[in-house]
């Protein structure tokens, strides 16, 4: 799984199983935002996986809610 960590100027920082690596921001779909789950496409670009992103965000919200109740 690849997660879009952040943008810095024309670079995008992606977090994967091997750690964080940097790619040219132009390789990401224009609608990609920080926190998106990304997939590598056949044309050599990174696109947001909307269902996986929504699922991940729901899991993070649930975890935060559990932590706030403690």
N, C-alpha and C positions, 0 to 999 in steps of 0.2 A: 504494500500500500504506500502510495506517495501522498504527502500532505503539503500543500502550499503554506510554508511557514511565514514568509514575508517578501516584500519587494524592497529593493534598494536601487534607486535610479533605474537603469535599464537591465537590472539583474533580478532574477527570482530565486529564492532559496527554498529548496524542496527537501523535505525530511522523509527518508525511507528507511528500510531495514539496515542499510549500510551506513546510516548517519545522514548528515546534511550535505547536499551538493548544490552547486550554483549553475543555473542555465540562463541563457539570454531570455529576457522577458518576452521578446517577440515570438518565442516558441510556445507560449501559452495562449489559449483561446482568450479573446478580449474580455469575456465575461468572467474570467477566473478571479476569485477573491481569496484573501488569506483565510486559511482553515479548510479550503476545499480539498476533497479527495480527488486526486488526478489519475488519469490513465494515459499511457503512452499510445498514441494512435499510429496507424500504418503510414501516415504521411510524415512521421517524425516530429509531431507536435504533442503537446500535453493538453488534454481537455478535461474539464470538470466532470466527474461522475456524480450527477445530481442525486440519484437515489442513495448512493453510498455516503455522500456528504450529509444528506438529511438524517440518515441513520446515525452517523457518527455524532452529529450535533445533538440529537436526542439522547444518546448515551451520555454525552458530557453533561447535558443539563440534568439528567437523572442523578449522575454522580455528585454534581454540585449540590443538588437538593438534599441528598443523603448526608453529605458532609456538613451542611448548614444545620441539620437537625441534631447533630451530636453535641 
